[in-house]
Amino acid sequence: MKWRWNDALKWKKVMLISITFLVFSMTFGESFHSYANERLRDRNQNQGAALADDQLAINSIMEPTYATTLAGYKKEGYQPADQPEIVMKADQHSAFGGTKPVTETVDGLSALVWDSTTPWIEWTVDVPQDGLYNLGLSYYPISGKRLPIQRELLIDGESPFREAQRLYFYRNWVDRGDPAQNNQGDDVRPKQIEKPQWMDIPVSDGNGLYPEPFQFYLTAGKHVIRMNFLVEPMAIDEIRLTAPAQLPSYAEMEQTYTEQGYKPAQQVNVKVQAENNPMKSDPTIRRESNGDPLMEPAGDGRIRLNAFGDWRWRKGGQKASWTFSVPKDGLYKIGLKFGQWWGDGLPSYRQILIDGKVPYKELELYPFTYSRNWRIETLHKDNEQTGKADPMLVYLTEGEHTITMIAQVGPYQPIMEALTADTQRLSDLYRRIIMVTGPTPDPNFEYELGKKVPKLIEDLKVIADDLLVQMDALNALSDVEPSTVNSLRMMNHTFEKMIRNPDSIPRQLSELSNSQTSLSTLLMGLQNVPLVLDYILVSSPDTTYPKVKSNVIQKSVSTFKNFMASFTKDYTGVGSVYDKETGQETEANPVIEVWVSRGKEWAEIMKEMAEEDFTPKTGIRININTLPAGQLNSGSVNTLLLAASSGRAPDVATGVDAHLPVEFAIRDASVDLTQFPDYEEVSKRFLAGSLIPFKYNGGNYALPETQDFNLLVFRKDILKELGVSIPQTWEDVYALLPILQQNGMQMYYPVTQLGFVPFLYQNGGDYYKENGMKSALDSPEAFQAFTEWTELYTNYKFPVMANFFNRFRTGEMPIGIVDYLTYVQLSTAAPELIGRWGVAPSPGHEKSNGTIDRTTGGAVQSVAIFKQSKRQKEAWEFLKWWTSTEIQLQFGQELEALLGVEARWNTANMDALSQLPWPEDDLKALKEQWKYYKEQPYVLGGYFTGRNIDNAWNRVVLGGMNIRESLEKGIKDINKELEAKQKEFGFIPDN
């Protein structure tokens, strides 16, 4: 009995300890779990080759913004310095890096010439008084890649604020002349040329975020001003420190006018056509066409370049200047005929300068309110007492003057900064949630996120409350509630519901991701401040301006004129159209037909370049016709196939799918370019691997025009947080994956048969053997490649489907291999990621000699000549001209000037691609990847290869089939189709 009592007592103790432990676990277990994921971030199990630390550096986005710095100045009570300006000659530098910069005479001034051979220059200045200073430069843009000049500023070895890490010094651009007219009566946009000149400017924000020049607080004593070279050469004459000027209000300026006896001008009305060749800081803003019947000049059925700006004049910092003359001294009012129908209620802002200076405070950020119609508005100030708009006059002396307008983000800057911070908070919050739930949470499981995710409710409340603040700020800027506010309100409601019920968050995970995407889209919209101008009026105050809103009758007349013009105008071509059937073609002046499978802007630039360069040199004229992108692809019935079948194929087609030239060559419908004696010389312009798809039966049937490429993109901030390096080999990738997965993240690899190319080539395999007669995928190397490729998805759990762009932004996929279009999309459409991501060459396989084989392909588009052409020699001349380095570089520059960086031309001409304005780090990664570029060959029946590789992948990854069995089935089907096609075209006997 005693034993039983002791035994029972022992079990009671065990039960008591167990219950205590259970209570302890229930109380603190969630905290232990939440911190476990945090500790995972500190692990560094990735064995990838370490890269330079600066590849993961995110210092540029950690510095405080200028707005934060300026607020700190005000809090400390810093005042503008009270002393004359301090002038330093640029060639009196105190230190420099690299090659010593030379002093030369530049446009009449002896100046310091600074190019990329000098990475940095320092100047030492003795400041006599504590205070705030402006920094100014006198500079001259030296010819380069047509980009704005960029420098980084450091003071005493430190960056004063984030925006100082990339200062912009713009170039000057003008039209080369007045618009010419083609033989259809339409205006042809003149080429943009640089007009360099000496410029004296204060250092300010080049993106239009802040209207005033930057202020820097300096204490009395010696200071070192250092600038680091970033992009483009420049000449510098002087560097100046000046006391910040305080702009007077219009009321103060009006009183000064009265005191000095200035009188309003009488009977003067000077009209300046806005499209009439202003000086611009950006070649993308130029003449535009508008069909309104009251435009000057009106179109009347033709395309007239009768406006300036439009949607292309939307980026902060873009500047345009017009010159005009007034006949007498006096006070003048300024009117503008403009349109501002973007932004759904939000105004666009411009800073307005007269003769290089803002005359008074109200013109520092002048709003152009939203309206659906053209209107004339006098620069004015609303009178609160009378309720009327009082014109703001400026005093002008007799003679020539300039008016300058600079696009300003202005009041949107603090809203954008706050929303950017909210986007980043949301991204971090999303990542912390999926560490607990995974990317696809079980909707029926209670995750208790309020306990397991630290500060979840606090962070959601911060974001929700800030959205309310930004909604009020946007409403204060607009007369009507813009749609942006409605979007923010919906997000706020979503977050409020999550705060009230945290257990609903796993079921609303997609809404969190969508909210981040929506915030990023709103940020892009707030950065855009477009404006279109017809003309500017400088008038005496008593001048009455006309009404410029067209009525129904005027619009009806304009429509009728357009209808009548359609009977005489040829709409089939681009620019001038030469009719071969009416005697416009002779042996001395041949005409070739060129089809372009791209947008109209691409075709227009090609046509303009041909008219000004190719035709004068060769005497060959071209007709250009545009087709929708993808119409010249192989594998389906397309326009080119139908045209060839009816005997109406063009002489040349551009933007052609890589496989189509060989498909036509098989049927003796495309021209073997090796018959031309200079083919070998021309082919050296391209990577040898990019010519592979065009080779067939000993010939070569096209030249590459553009080429895609694969790059590794990565989130610097997340990889740095995880403590991992950038993978160099696939072994490094496999070591990185567990760390990503333990933190609820994934890596992206494209799910197409192109994803097989790197593994096949890097393992030493090939697609075909016996000159394309049989598949070579039955080799051990090919089996190894197919195994590695499929195991990415079966063993390593790469996602089969994913929107990488969005997941990269949320942080779910902080690393991935992407194509050129995704790279451009990240560069242009993800403003919140600026400074947070980078690129590197794709991972490869390490060879026995220690080098890494990164061989991969892409998607080549080509330019080809067709057998039906009666002008094959002339067509070859066009191909040589079009693919030349000079023309491809010019085309890329013109295209980017017209459409912006989102249209950067990925030419296949390697020299031209290297000279386009790529970021230096990105170009370095591109050049490393180019060394290993190799395309897939195309053979008779080769279309079946890609199809069966995809089928084999589907059977393994989606169907669970044995790898070898699936691949062998694919090889059997490929060989069967190859043999059938070879028999069909007589390459092997039909037994």
Secondary structure by P-SEA (a helix, b strand, c coil): caaaaaaaaaaaaaaaaaaaaaaaaaacaaaaaaaaaaaaaacccccccccccccccccccccccaaaaaaaaaaaccccccccbbbbccccccccccccbbbbbccccbbbbbcccccbbbbbbbbccbbbbbbbbbccccccccccbbbbbbcccccccccccbbbbbbbbbbcccccccccccccccbbbbbbbbbbbccccccccccccbbbbbcccbbbbbbbbccccccccbbbbbcbbbbbcaaaaaaaaaaabbbbbcbbbbbbccccccccccccccbbbbcccccccccccccccccccccccccccbbbbbbbccccbbbbbbbbbccccccccbbbbbbbbcccccccccccccccccccbbbbbccccccccccbbbbbbbbbccccbbbbbbbccccaaaaaaaaaaaaaaaaaaaaaaaaaccccccccccccccccccaaaaaaaaaaaaaaaaaaaaaaacccccaaaaaaaaaaaaaaaaaacccccccaaaaaaaaaaaaaaaaaaaacbbbbbccccccccccccccccccaaaaaaaaaaaaaacccccccccccccccccccccccbbbbbbbbcccaaaaaaaaaaaaacccccccbbbbbbbccccccccccccaaaaaaaaccccccccccccaaaaaaaaaccccccccccccccccccccccccccccccccccccccbbbbbbbbbcaaaaaaacccccccaaaaaaaaaaaaaaccbbbbbcccccaaaaaaaaccccccccccccccccaaaaaaaaaaaaaccccccccccaaaaaaaaccccbbbbcaaaaaaaacccccccccccccccbbbbcccccccccccccccccccccccccaaaaaaaaaaaacaaaaaaaaaaaaaacccccccccccaaaaaaccccaaaaaaaaaaaabbbbbbbcccaaaaaaaaaaaaaaaccccccaaaaaaaaaaaaaaaaaaaaaaacccccc
